[in-house]
Amino acid sequence: VVDKRDRTIYLITSDGKLRGLNYVNGEDRFPPVPFVPAHSKNWSLNLVDGMIYTVISQGCAGARSGVYAVNLKDPNRPVSQFHVSLGGGAGIWGRAGAAIGPDGTVYAETGDGVYDPPVDKYADTVLGLTRDMKLASYYTPTNREYITKKDLDMGCISPVVFPFKNWTLVAASGKEGVIYLLDGKSLGGADGRTPLFRARYNNDDVDFAGRGFWGSLSTWEDPEGRRWLYAPAWGAPSDSMPKPKFTNGPTDRGSIMAFEVVVESNKPALVPVWISRDMSLPEPPVIANGVVLALSNGENARQAKDDGTLLSSADRIQTKTGNAVLHAYDAHTGKELWSSGDLIDSWTHFSGIAISYGRIYVTTFDSRVYSFGLKE
């Protein structure tokens, strides 16, 4: 993560140490700080108000899943953490890591594992943590046992937090294809199990691979003050989903779904407005100047063969579903404004889009970086 004001780039190396480098000449800003377990699997770093956060999943090298934070404002750079399991279960592997609210609350979604709140085991749950990694509130779906049994992780996606009317809302989701709207001040209410809004939009097949919502959710407030939520859907829309105003043909492989956040019966709710064209597994979208930018990754997301045996990484690499394609959509209607088509001849895995100074950057499996800009 980059701190432009301080001209510092922060990163974690495989020994688990946090490093801060001057991005002009590469010099160390401070001695390496022990941050996370060595060889653990970390996801995005986020820097907010002098605190750096990351999350851990999968138990690599025995690391416990959880949220980790280091206070850069303290000269001693103390580290705090909140573990959600005794081992690698209940992993947090949303692409954008943890989401940070305006009051400093840290939000993260956990994956399949053991659920036992009295001993801080929170599988398939949305967590709300304080800056020093204490539990403030949580939301666990009432069908949590079913979600865990069917391997419909909630840990596969990062939530997004935003202001709406009198609420600070947290939008969360997962492989089940359900989107939740939660009150950021008390995620699940008094019992920890009650959302403000819940609806299914995807994964009627109850499939744990290549279905549901993956990566991270995105949000935008348009010039008229309307609040939007954009979700990267893998697979076809649910039959129970209300028909959006704008559609762009069948979307069996995936799409970007766009919702307007509204108030219904004195509570926030989602109204589907548009579904993009068919996409070969979309990565998290980015909104810029009224344009939704989204990347089809072209990956084979299946995890098992027809006979039930697992596909190896080599198998999946050899059976990619296409090439990565960058799409630009009108943020209000989903009309495609531009597409990279066959320009990118490779595919990508768990990647995304970066935007800086009018340029869009995309990376691919074969270690190339593509830069796109507006045509003069």
C-alpha positions in Angstrom: 0.0 0.0 0.0 1.3 3.5 -0.9 1.3 6.6 1.3 1.7 9.3 -1.3 2.0 12.1 1.3 5.0 10.4 2.9 6.3 8.9 -0.4 6.4 5.5 1.2 5.4 2.1 -0.1 4.6 -0.5 2.6 4.9 -4.3 1.9 5.1 -7.6 3.7 7.9 -10.0 2.8 7.8 -13.7 3.2 9.5 -13.6 6.6 6.3 -11.9 7.9 8.0 -8.5 8.4 6.5 -5.1 7.4 8.8 -2.9 5.5 8.5 0.7 4.6 10.5 1.9 1.5 11.0 5.4 0.1 9.4 4.9 -3.3 11.8 7.4 -4.9 15.0 5.6 -4.1 14.0 2.4 -2.3 15.7 3.2 1.0 14.2 1.8 4.2 12.1 4.2 6.2 12.5 2.2 9.4 13.9 -1.2 10.5 11.7 -4.2 9.4 8.8 -4.8 11.9 7.7 -8.3 12.8 4.0 -8.2 11.7 2.5 -11.5 10.7 3.7 -15.2 10.9 6.5 -16.0 8.4 5.2 -17.7 5.2 1.6 -16.9 6.1 -0.9 -16.1 3.3 -1.8 -12.4 3.6 -4.2 -10.3 1.6 -4.3 -6.6 0.8 -2.7 -4.1 3.0 -4.9 -1.1 4.0 -3.5 2.1 5.5 -5.9 4.3 7.4 -5.0 7.1 9.9 -1.6 5.7 10.7 -2.7 2.1 11.0 -1.9 -0.7 8.6 -4.2 -3.7 8.4 -4.0 -7.1 6.7 -5.8 -10.4 6.9 -4.7 -14.0 6.9 -6.2 -17.2 5.4 -5.6 -20.9 4.8 -3.2 -21.7 7.6 0.0 -21.7 5.5 3.0 -22.5 7.8 0.5 -23.0 10.6 -0.6 -19.3 10.8 -3.9 -18.7 12.5 -6.6 -16.9 10.4 -7.4 -13.4 11.5 -7.0 -9.7 11.2 -3.6 -8.0 12.0 -2.9 -4.3 12.6 0.3 -2.3 13.3 0.3 1.3 14.6 2.7 3.3 12.6 2.2 6.4 14.8 3.7 4.7 17.8 7.6 4.7 17.5 7.5 1.1 18.8 5.1 0.1 16.1 3.1 -2.3 18.2 1.1 -5.1 16.5 -2.3 -6.3 17.5 -4.4 -9.2 16.1 -7.8 -10.8 16.3 -7.8 -14.6 15.6 -10.9 -16.3 14.3 -9.8 -19.9 14.7 -7.2 -22.0 16.4 -5.7 -22.8 13.0 -6.2 -21.9 9.4 -10.0 -22.3 9.4 -12.4 -19.5 8.9 -9.9 -17.8 6.6 -10.3 -14.2 5.6 -9.4 -14.0 1.9 -11.4 -11.2 0.4 -9.4 -9.5 -2.3 -9.4 -6.1 -0.7 -8.6 -7.3 2.8 -10.4 -5.6 5.6 -12.7 -2.5 5.2 -12.3 0.4 7.5 -15.3 2.5 8.6 -15.3 6.3 9.2 -15.0 5.8 13.0 -12.1 3.4 12.6 -14.1 0.2 12.9 -12.5 -2.7 11.0 -14.8 -5.0 9.0 -13.9 -8.4 7.6 -15.7 -11.6 6.5 -14.6 -15.1 7.5 -14.8 -18.4 5.7 -15.7 -22.0 6.6 -14.6 -23.4 9.9 -15.6 -23.8 13.6 -18.3 -21.5 15.0 -18.1 -21.0 18.8 -18.4 -17.3 19.8 -17.6 -17.7 23.5 -14.1 -18.8 22.5 -13.7 -16.3 19.6 -14.3 -18.8 16.8 -16.4 -17.1 14.1 -16.7 -19.1 10.9 -18.8 -17.5 8.1 -19.3 -14.3 9.9 -19.0 -10.6 9.3 -16.8 -9.1 12.1 -16.6 -5.5 13.4 -13.4 -4.8 15.3 -11.9 -1.8 17.1 -8.6 -0.3 16.0 -6.8 -2.4 18.7 -8.5 -5.6 17.4 -11.2 -6.1 20.0 -14.6 -7.4 18.9 -17.2 -4.6 18.7 -20.0 -6.5 17.0 -20.6 -9.3 14.5 -23.2 -10.7 12.1 -23.6 -14.5 11.5 -26.4 -15.6 9.1 -29.0 -17.8 10.7 -28.2 -20.5 8.1 -24.5 -20.5 9.0 -24.3 -24.3 9.5 -25.7 -24.8 5.9 -23.2 -22.2 4.5 -20.3 -24.0 6.2 -21.5 -27.5 5.2 -21.9 -26.5 1.6 -18.5 -24.7 1.4 -20.2 -21.4 0.5 -17.6 -19.3 2.2 -18.2 -15.7 3.2 -14.5 -15.2 3.5 -14.0 -15.1 -0.3 -15.1 -11.4 -0.6 -14.3 -8.1 1.2 -17.2 -6.1 2.5 -17.6 -2.4 1.6 -18.6 0.3 4.1 -20.4 3.6 3.1 -22.7 6.3 4.5 -26.4 6.2 3.5 -29.0 8.4 5.1 -28.7 7.9 8.8 -26.7 4.8 8.7 -23.1 3.7 8.2 -23.8 0.6 6.0 -21.7 -2.5 5.5 -22.5 -4.5 2.4 -21.3 -8.1 2.6 -21.7 -11.3 0.6 -20.1 -14.6 -0.4 -20.3 -17.8 -2.4 -24.0 -18.3 -1.5 -25.0 -15.5 -3.8 -26.7 -13.5 -1.0 -26.0 -9.8 -0.4 -26.5 -8.4 3.1 -26.8 -4.8 4.3 -25.7 -4.4 7.9 -25.7 -1.6 10.4 -22.0 -0.6 10.9 -22.7 0.3 14.5 -24.2 -3.1 15.4 -23.7 -5.6 12.5 -26.2 -8.2 13.6 -28.3 -6.4 16.1 -28.7 -7.5 19.7 -28.5 -11.2 18.8 -25.8 -10.9 16.2 -28.0 -12.7 13.7 -30.3 -10.0 12.3 -29.3 -8.0 9.1 -31.0 -4.8 7.9 -31.5 -6.5 4.5 -30.8 -9.8 2.9 -31.6 -11.2 -0.6 -30.3 -13.8 -3.0 -29.1 -12.8 -6.4 -26.9 -15.7 -7.6 -25.9 -19.4 -7.3 -29.2 -21.3 -7.5 -26.9 -24.3 -8.2 -25.5 -24.2 -4.7 -22.0 -24.6 -6.2 -18.9 -23.8 -4.2 -16.7 -23.1 -7.2 -17.2 -20.4 -9.8 -20.5 -19.2 -8.4 -21.6 -16.5 -6.0 -19.9 -13.2 -5.3 -16.0 -13.1 -5.1 -13.3 -10.6 -4.6 -14.9 -7.4 -3.2 -18.0 -5.3 -3.5 -17.8 -1.7 -4.8 -19.9 1.4 -4.2 -20.4 4.9 -5.7 -22.5 7.9 -5.0 -23.6 9.7 -8.2 -23.8 13.5 -8.7 -27.5 13.3 -7.9 -26.8 11.8 -4.5 -28.0 8.3 -5.4 -26.0 5.5 -3.7 -25.0 2.5 -5.9 -23.6 -1.0 -5.1 -21.7 -3.0 -7.7 -21.1 -6.7 -7.3 -18.9 -9.2 -9.3 -21.2 -12.1 -9.9 -19.8 -15.5 -10.9 -22.4 -17.5 -12.8 -26.0 -16.8 -13.8 -28.4 -14.6 -11.9 -30.8 -16.3 -9.5 -34.3 -17.1 -10.8 -35.7 -15.3 -7.7 -33.9 -12.1 -8.5 -36.2 -9.2 -9.5 -35.7 -8.3 -13.2 -33.4 -5.3 -13.5 -34.4 -2.3 -15.7 -31.4 -2.9 -18.0 -30.1 -6.3 -19.1 -27.5 -7.2 -21.8 -28.3 -10.7 -22.8 -27.7 -14.1 -21.0 -24.9 -14.1 -18.4 -24.3 -17.7 -17.7 -20.6 -17.2 -16.9 -20.8 -14.1 -14.9 -21.5 -10.3 -14.8 -21.4 -7.1 -12.9 -24.6 -6.5 -11.1 -25.6 -2.9 -10.2 -28.0 -2.0 -7.4 -29.4 1.2 -6.1 -29.5 1.5 -2.4 -33.0 2.7 -1.3 -35.2 2.9 1.8 -38.1 0.5 2.1 -40.2 0.1 5.3 -37.7 2.4 7.1 -34.8 0.2 6.3 -32.1 0.2 3.6 -32.7 -2.2 0.7 -31.3 -3.0 -2.7 -33.0 -2.5 -6.1 -31.4 -4.3 -9.1 -30.9 -1.7 -11.9 -28.7 -3.4 -14.4 -26.7 -6.5 -15.3 -23.7 -6.2 -17.6 -23.0 -8.4 -20.6 -21.7 -11.9 -20.1 -18.2 -12.0 -18.5 -15.9 -14.9 -17.9 -15.6 -14.5 -14.1 -15.4 -10.7 -13.3 -12.9 -9.3 -10.9 -13.9 -6.5 -8.5 -15.1 -3.4 -10.4 -13.8 0.1 -10.0 -15.9 3.3 -10.6 -14.3 6.4 -12.1 -16.1 9.5 -13.5 -19.4 7.6 -14.0 -17.8 4.6 -15.6 -17.7 1.1 -14.1 -14.4 -0.6 -15.1 -14.4 -4.4 -14.8 -12.1 -7.2 -15.8 -13.1 -10.7 -17.0 -10.3 -12.9 -15.9 -10.7 -15.8 -18.3 -9.8 -18.4 -15.7 -11.1 -21.9 -15.1 -12.5 -21.7 -11.6 -13.7 -25.3 -11.4 -12.0 -27.2 -8.6 -13.0 -30.8 -9.4 -13.4 -33.0 -12.5 -16.7 -34.7 -13.4 -15.6 -37.8 -11.6 -15.0 -35.8 -8.4 -11.2 -35.8 -8.4 -9.6 -32.5 -7.8 -8.2 -30.4 -10.6 -4.5 -29.6 -10.1 -3.2 -26.0 -10.7 -1.6 -27.3 -13.9 -5.0 -28.7 -15.0 -6.7 -25.4 -14.5 -3.9 -23.4 -16.2 -4.3 -25.7 -19.3 -8.0 -25.3 -19.4 -8.5 -21.5 -19.1 -11.9 -20.3 -20.3 -10.6 -17.4 -22.4 -8.5 -14.3 -22.1 -8.7 -11.4 -19.7 -10.9 -8.6 -21.1 -11.2 -5.1 -19.7 -14.7 -3.6 -20.0 -16.1 -0.1 -19.4 -19.8 0.3 -18.6 -22.0 3.2 -18.0 -22.5 3.3 -14.3 -26.2 4.1 -14.5 -27.3 1.7 -17.3 -24.6 -1.0 -17.7 -24.3 -0.1 -21.4 -20.8 -1.2 -22.6 -18.8 1.8 -23.6 -15.6 0.0 -24.6 -13.9 -3.4 -24.4 -10.3 -4.5 -24.9 -11.6 -7.6 -26.8 -8.7 -9.9 -27.8 -6.0 -7.3 -27.0 -4.9 -9.2 -23.9 -4.0 -12.7 -24.9 -3.5 -14.1 -21.5 -5.7 -14.6 -18.4 -5.5 -13.6 -14.8 -6.1 -15.1 -11.3 -7.4 -13.1 -8.3 -6.2 -9.9 -9.8 -7.9 -6.5 -10.3 -7.7 -3.0 -11.7 -5.6 -0.1 -10.5 -6.3 3.5 -11.7 -3.8 6.4 -11.4 -3.6 9.8 -13.2 -6.0 8.7 -15.9 -4.4 5.4 -16.6 -5.8 1.9 -16.0 -3.4 -1.0 -15.1 -4.1 -4.7 -15.5 -1.8 -7.7 -14.8 -1.9 -11.2 -16.3 -0.8 -14.7 -15.4 2.2 -14.5 -17.7 3.8 -11.6 -15.7 2.8 -8.8 -18.0 1.4 -5.4 -17.0 -1.0 -3.6 -19.4 -1.6 0.1 -19.2 -4.7 1.7 -20.8 -5.4 5.4 -21.3 -8.0 7.6 -23.0 -7.5 8.0 -26.7 -6.7 11.7 -27.6 
